[in-house]
Amino acid sequence: MKKNLGFVLLFVIISSAFLVIPAYFNSDRYKIQSLKADIEIEDNGDMVISERWVVQYPEGYSVSYRDISYQKYNPNNPFNQEKTNQAGFEIDLENDVWVAGSDGKKLARNSYYVRTSGERDERGEIIECYPNRSQCESIFIRVPSGFDKEMTFGYKYRIKGAVTEYRDVAELNWVFLDYFEATVRNVEFSITLPGILKDDILAWGHGTDGSLEIKENKVLVSVDKLKKKEVLEVRILMPNEKFSVPENNYINRTVKQDIIDYEMELAEETNRRIEIAQWVFYGTFAMLALMIVMVYIAYVKYDKEHTPRFTGKYYRELPAKYSPAEMSYLYYFRKINNEDLTATLLDLIRRKYLIFDQNKQGINDKNPDFKLILNPDMDHSDLRSHEKHLLNWFIGIIGNKQEVTLKEIENYPKHSYSNAMSFQNNAKEFVRRAKLEGSRHDFFEKRLGKEKSKMLLATIIPGFYALLSLVLRLNYFVDTNFALGTSIIALIVYIFYIATIDKRSINGNEDYVKWKAFRQFLLDFGNMKDYPIPGIVVWEHYLVYATSLKVADKVMKQLEVRLPKTVDEESLHGSTFLGFGYYYPRYHLWYTFGRINNSMTLARQNVHQTIVKHTSQKIGGSGRGGGFGGGRSFGGGGGGFRSR
């Protein structure tokens, strides 16, 4: 399972990003820290509101809008309404609107200006409410020098005729906020009523999660977070004898019991929604637990490696006779790495299909141009497909069909874009052929496809839960974002995990643990005082596999210490790349190997640089560069807060 953990984790991050990134870009540009409002209901039905908004801004803001709707008639209200039951709006812009900076002190009146609907802002545009609506006043404030980090805005205004009087009750049914660009935190409303006892007051809140408390002559409303797209709406029923409203705000109808019954239905619906939301929330964790069980079952049955017979820490000889690229295919789970090209080249030199020639280069040359000569005496029919391809690529395409120098290999991609593409395509063909050779071995389980199809049936669990969450969201208006998002991520991650399950066969895993132990031996042999160091020819063979195992540099450092300083001719007989210059006083074992490895690296870099240069020239060819109840009581009013 370890081989898949990185991919699964990456996929979880990417999947989560689809939920997190939109939220990030839609996050509040500024923060509304608090909204306090003192509201007084007068006995003539008017409502006087004093507001205090505390807002934190990033640099660059200078304008705010407070949109206040006073439309009483709401066509969605289930109760009969009279179109004559209208409200009005009054505000004294000079005295009832003020602004304070970060120090809490009110700004001088000449340091900002206030305008209202119908006038023009600093851009010359008409000031109006958003969204545009009738019977709505937009109060525009601009501080030309720019807002401080924290600003306070104060408004005092009168809604005339806010209360509706019926034959049996007086009602305030009002939407105080229904549009704002940022979450409003710490909302506190104190609504004072004209001498009405606590027992004579009925009140309900709608549109968000909050608390509503009834006291003598007062209703207190508080909301911790009023989120964007939520609504702050309050309905209060009061004795009608406490009011003497204008004639147009009086409706000759009995409605008190109908309103109470309606609010009771909303309360029951809200409780039902809360219960559903709780079941969905906790059910999400049950769904995740089931999926974890399914992942565990899949791991144990199809992903967990077989128990090997070999359990030693070290394996002191080559575990098998296949090529380094085939070993890599097994070791790195069907992957062929850049190191395998170098390892294959070294192996062909070691096996003398290629003759390593000094090419008159001195031991002190910084980047000697060694020569690789095709050995005409060797039978190529014994070579594997990827080995034949490498010989044809380096000797036949880059070289002169008989030999090639290291610098010719390095510089081949630099000559032209077509050469670079040819080098890249031949590298891909090498990888394809090496994988084909690796697939011919009994390295991996071959019957996983059917078993994985069975395990995919478990996707029904998160799929059904995602569908259920969506249906509940659409039919009961329950917030199921967490359940829906979690189900989708669980579904995708589970499918991805099952799809990426791959398992070594019994024989493949046996070889793998031996190669792993051999790699550990290569890392630690320098500390094994009782280990007799084999001759240089054996280490040439080991070094080929050390290259594919990505530990060649560490092996070389240990050999520098452990190999004898002088070796007789008989010991050197048969050596290829390690034997060159052995007797030179300044010789380093890694000199030849390092030069070959560096040549392969430079060739790959030149491919990349040539292709990038060609692409950039093509792109740049133009020369120009590259506690509240649910539901709604459908009251009048509304409005919001905006800034820029």
Secondary structure in CASP SS format (residue, H / E / C, confidence):
PFRMAT SS
TARGET T0000
AUTHOR 0000-0000-0000
METHOD secondary structure of the structure
MODEL  1
M C 1.00
K H 1.00
K H 1.00
N H 1.00
L H 1.00
G H 1.00
F H 1.00
V H 1.00
L H 1.00
L H 1.00
F H 1.00
V H 1.00
I H 1.00
I H 1.00
S H 1.00
S H 1.00
A H 1.00
F H 1.00
L H 1.00
V H 1.00
I H 1.00
P H 1.00
A H 1.00
Y H 1.00
F H 1.00
N C 1.00
S C 1.00
D C 1.00
R C 1.00
Y C 1.00
K E 1.00
I E 1.00
Q E 1.00
S E 1.00
L E 1.00
K E 1.00
A E 1.00
D E 1.00
I E 1.00
E E 1.00
I E 1.00
E C 1.00
D C 1.00
N C 1.00
G C 1.00
D C 1.00
M E 1.00
V E 1.00
I E 1.00
S E 1.00
E E 1.00
R E 1.00
W E 1.00
V E 1.00
V E 1.00
Q E 1.00
Y C 1.00
P C 1.00
E C 1.00
G C 1.00
Y C 1.00
S C 1.00
V E 1.00
S E 1.00
Y E 1.00
R E 1.00
D E 1.00
I E 1.00
S E 1.00
Y C 1.00
Q C 1.00
K C 1.00
Y C 1.00
N C 1.00
P C 1.00
N C 1.00
N C 1.00
P C 1.00
F C 1.00
N C 1.00
Q C 1.00
E C 1.00
K C 1.00
T C 1.00
N C 1.00
Q C 1.00
A C 1.00
G E 1.00
F E 1.00
E E 1.00
I C 1.00
D C 1.00
L C 1.00
E C 1.00
N C 1.00
D C 1.00
V E 1.00
W E 1.00
V E 1.00
A E 1.00
G C 1.00
S C 1.00
D C 1.00
G C 1.00
K C 1.00
K E 1.00
L C 1.00
A C 1.00
R H 1.00
N H 1.00
S H 1.00
Y C 1.00
Y E 1.00
V E 1.00
R E 1.00
T E 1.00
S C 1.00
G C 1.00
E C 1.00
R E 1.00
D C 1.00
E C 1.00
R C 1.00
G C 1.00
E C 1.00
I E 1.00
I C 1.00
E C 1.00
C C 1.00
Y C 1.00
P C 1.00
N C 1.00
R C 1.00
S C 1.00
Q C 1.00
C E 1.00
E E 1.00
S E 1.00
I E 1.00
F E 1.00
I E 1.00
R E 1.00
V C 1.00
P C 1.00
S C 1.00
G C 1.00
F C 1.00
D C 1.00
K C 1.00
E E 1.00
M E 1.00
T E 1.00
F E 1.00
G E 1.00
Y E 1.00
K E 1.00
Y E 1.00
R E 1.00
I E 1.00
K E 1.00
G C 1.00
A C 1.00
V C 1.00
T E 1.00
E E 1.00
Y C 1.00
R C 1.00
D C 1.00
V C 1.00
A E 1.00
E E 1.00
L E 1.00
N E 1.00
W E 1.00
V E 1.00
F E 1.00
L E 1.00
D C 1.00
Y E 1.00
F E 1.00
E C 1.00
A C 1.00
T C 1.00
V E 1.00
R E 1.00
N E 1.00
V E 1.00
E E 1.00
F E 1.00
S E 1.00
I E 1.00
T E 1.00
L C 1.00
P C 1.00
G C 1.00
I C 1.00
L C 1.00
K H 1.00
D H 1.00
D H 1.00
I C 1.00
L E 1.00
A E 1.00
W E 1.00
G E 1.00
H E 1.00
G C 1.00
T C 1.00
D C 1.00
G C 1.00
S E 1.00
L E 1.00
E E 1.00
I E 1.00
K E 1.00
E C 1.00
N C 1.00
K E 1.00
V E 1.00
L E 1.00
V E 1.00
S E 1.00
V E 1.00
D E 1.00
K E 1.00
L E 1.00
K C 1.00
K C 1.00
K C 1.00
E C 1.00
V C 1.00
L E 1.00
E E 1.00
V E 1.00
R E 1.00
I E 1.00
L E 1.00
M E 1.00
P C 1.00
N H 1.00
E H 1.00
K H 1.00
F C 1.00
S C 1.00
V C 1.00
P C 1.00
E H 1.00
N H 1.00
N H 1.00
Y E 1.00
I C 1.00
N C 1.00
R C 1.00
T C 1.00
V C 1.00
K H 1.00
Q H 1.00
D H 1.00
I H 1.00
I H 1.00
D H 1.00
Y H 1.00
E H 1.00
M H 1.00
E H 1.00
L H 1.00
A H 1.00
E H 1.00
E H 1.00
T H 1.00
N H 1.00
R H 1.00
R H 1.00
I H 1.00
E H 1.00
I H 1.00
A H 1.00
Q H 1.00
W H 1.00
V H 1.00
F H 1.00
Y H 1.00
G H 1.00
T H 1.00
F H 1.00
A H 1.00
M H 1.00
L H 1.00
A H 1.00
L H 1.00
M H 1.00
I H 1.00
V H 1.00
M H 1.00
V H 1.00
Y H 1.00
I H 1.00
A H 1.00
Y H 1.00
V H 1.00
K H 1.00
Y H 1.00
D H 1.00
K C 1.00
E C 1.00
H C 1.00
T C 1.00
P C 1.00
R C 1.00
F C 1.00
T C 1.00
G C 1.00
K C 1.00
Y C 1.00
Y C 1.00
R C 1.00
E C 1.00
L C 1.00
P C 1.00
A C 1.00
K C 1.00
Y C 1.00
S C 1.00
P H 1.00
A H 1.00
E H 1.00
M H 1.00
S H 1.00
Y H 1.00
L H 1.00
Y H 1.00
Y C 1.00
F C 1.00
R C 1.00
K C 1.00
I C 1.00
N C 1.00
N H 1.00
E H 1.00
D H 1.00
L H 1.00
T H 1.00
A H 1.00
T H 1.00
L H 1.00
L H 1.00
D H 1.00
L H 1.00
I H 1.00
R H 1.00
R C 1.00
K C 1.00
Y C 1.00
L E 1.00
I E 1.00
F E 1.00
D E 1.00
Q C 1.00
N C 1.00
K C 1.00
Q C 1.00
G C 1.00
I C 1.00
N C 1.00
D C 1.00
K C 1.00
N C 1.00
P C 1.00
D C 1.00
F C 1.00
K E 1.00
L E 1.00
I E 1.00
L E 1.00
N C 1.00
P C 1.00
D C 1.00
M C 1.00
D C 1.00
H H 1.00
S H 1.00
D H 1.00
L C 1.00
R C 1.00
S H 1.00
H H 1.00
E H 1.00
K H 1.00
H H 1.00
L H 1.00
L H 1.00
N H 1.00
W H 1.00
F H 1.00
I H 1.00
G H 1.00
I H 1.00
I H 1.00
G C 1.00
N C 1.00
K C 1.00
Q C 1.00
E E 1.00
V E 1.00
T E 1.00
L H 1.00
K H 1.00
E H 1.00
I H 1.00
E H 1.00
N H 1.00
Y H 1.00
P H 1.00
K H 1.00
H C 1.00
S C 1.00
Y H 1.00
S H 1.00
N H 1.00
A H 1.00
M H 1.00
S H 1.00
F H 1.00
Q H 1.00
N H 1.00
N H 1.00
A H 1.00
K H 1.00
E H 1.00
F H 1.00
V H 1.00
R H 1.00
R H 1.00
A H 1.00
K H 1.00
L H 1.00
E H 1.00
G H 1.00
S H 1.00
R C 1.00
H C 1.00
D C 1.00
F C 1.00
F E 1.00
E C 1.00
K C 1.00
R C 1.00
L H 1.00
G H 1.00
K H 1.00
E H 1.00
K H 1.00
S H 1.00
K H 1.00
M H 1.00
L H 1.00
L H 1.00
A H 1.00
T H 1.00
I H 1.00
I H 1.00
P H 1.00
G H 1.00
F H 1.00
Y H 1.00
A H 1.00
L H 1.00
L H 1.00
S H 1.00
L H 1.00
V H 1.00
L H 1.00
R H 1.00
L H 1.00
N H 1.00
Y H 1.00
F C 1.00
V C 1.00
D C 1.00
T C 1.00
N H 1.00
F H 1.00
A H 1.00
L H 1.00
G H 1.00
T H 1.00
S H 1.00
I H 1.00
I H 1.00
A H 1.00
L H 1.00
I H 1.00
V H 1.00
Y H 1.00
I H 1.00
F H 1.00
Y H 1.00
I H 1.00
A H 1.00
T H 1.00
I C 1.00
D C 1.00
K C 1.00
R E 1.00
S C 1.00
I H 1.00
N H 1.00
G H 1.00
N H 1.00
E H 1.00
D H 1.00
Y H 1.00
V H 1.00
K H 1.00
W H 1.00
K H 1.00
A H 1.00
F H 1.00
R H 1.00
Q H 1.00
F H 1.00
L H 1.00
L H 1.00
D H 1.00
F H 1.00
G H 1.00
N H 1.00
M C 1.00
K C 1.00
D C 1.00
Y C 1.00
P C 1.00
I C 1.00
P C 1.00
G C 1.00
I H 1.00
V H 1.00
V H 1.00
W H 1.00
E H 1.00
H H 1.00
Y H 1.00
L H 1.00
V H 1.00
Y H 1.00
A H 1.00
T H 1.00
S H 1.00
L C 1.00
K C 1.00
V C 1.00
A H 1.00
D H 1.00
K H 1.00
V H 1.00
M H 1.00
K H 1.00
Q H 1.00
L H 1.00
E H 1.00
V H 1.00
R H 1.00
L C 1.00
P C 1.00
K C 1.00
T C 1.00
V C 1.00
D C 1.00
E H 1.00
E H 1.00
S H 1.00
L H 1.00
H C 1.00
G C 1.00
S C 1.00
T C 1.00
F C 1.00
L C 1.00
G C 1.00
F C 1.00
G C 1.00
Y C 1.00
Y C 1.00
Y C 1.00
P C 1.00
R C 1.00
Y C 1.00
H C 1.00
L C 1.00
W H 1.00
Y H 1.00
T H 1.00
F H 1.00
G H 1.00
R H 1.00
I H 1.00
N H 1.00
N H 1.00
S H 1.00
M H 1.00
T H 1.00
L H 1.00
A H 1.00
R H 1.00
Q H 1.00
N H 1.00
V H 1.00
H H 1.00
Q H 1.00
T H 1.00
I H 1.00
V H 1.00
K H 1.00
H H 1.00
T H 1.00
S H 1.00
Q H 1.00
K H 1.00
I H 1.00
G C 1.00
G C 1.00
S C 1.00
G C 1.00
R C 1.00
G C 1.00
G C 1.00
G C 1.00
F C 1.00
G E 1.00
G C 1.00
G C 1.00
R C 1.00
S C 1.00
F C 1.00
G C 1.00
G E 1.00
G E 1.00
G C 1.00
G E 1.00
G E 1.00
F E 1.00
R E 1.00
S E 1.00
R C 1.00
END
